[in-house]
Each structure stands twice: as structure tokens, then as C-alpha cells.
Amino acid sequence: MGDKPLRKVFKYRDQSGSSLEEHTEHWRGFTWEAGPVIVQHNNAPWGVVQIWAESIAEGKRVIRHAGSIAGIDPDQTGEWSYHQSDNPRYGQTGTMMTRYLGDGAVSVTMRSGPSGLPQVVANAPHP
């Protein structure tokens, strides 16, 4: 509702050993519809994964997409939970997509541990 575009951050712990390049390609061109529904996946090795989506089905789709590269089947491991925000300040709607950075880099990052700066694939081609 402001002057800047709506931004969402989505985090998970990779359990598959996939490279940063593989994660970058996996998310390239992926979109989802944001909204007031909070879909969470809990009690799995990749941590608590949460997404704001237009529906439970849309949130599960995003989390399953992450699981397919991260080595987690969220329907077999962990538990789903759902909430909805009634506050108009939260849960704004809109199409979310991977952000592109300068030099063609895609805003998909990885880091080897809980601290330190994340790495990004530089000069990745823009679709």
C-alpha cells in the first residue's frame, strides 16, 4: 500500500546438499500469490518454514516447491499449520516472484552456517 513494491522473504534449511546454482535455477521464474493466509511447516529438519499466501493450497504449493529442492517431503515429514490475519496491514495480496539484482544475479542466496554473509550466483541470465 506504500510507494515500494511488496517484498517477502522465504527461508528454509537445505537438507539435500544442492548447490547455490541448483537452488537459483529451481526458483528462477517461480511465482506465487501472496495473501492473508499463513501456511507453516513445523517439526522437520529444515526448520520452521512459513509463507504468506492467498490460500492454504497456494501456501502448500510454495512449501512443496521448496521441499523438492531441499530434500524434504512436507507431506511425509513434519506437520502443517495454518493461520489467517484479519488485520489489513498484514497479508497484502499480490504476485510474488524471485527478485533480480544487478548484473543479472537472482536473489536466491545460501550460506554454510548460521552466521556470515550469504552467497549469490553472479551474472545469472535474466529470463
Secondary structure, 3 states (H helix, E strand, C coil): CCCCCCCCCCCCCCCCCCCHHHHHHHHCCCEEEECCEEEEEECCCCCCEEEEECCHHHHHHHHHHHHHHHCCCCCCCCEEEEEECCCCCCCCCEEEECCECHHHCECCEECCCCCCCCEECCCCCCC
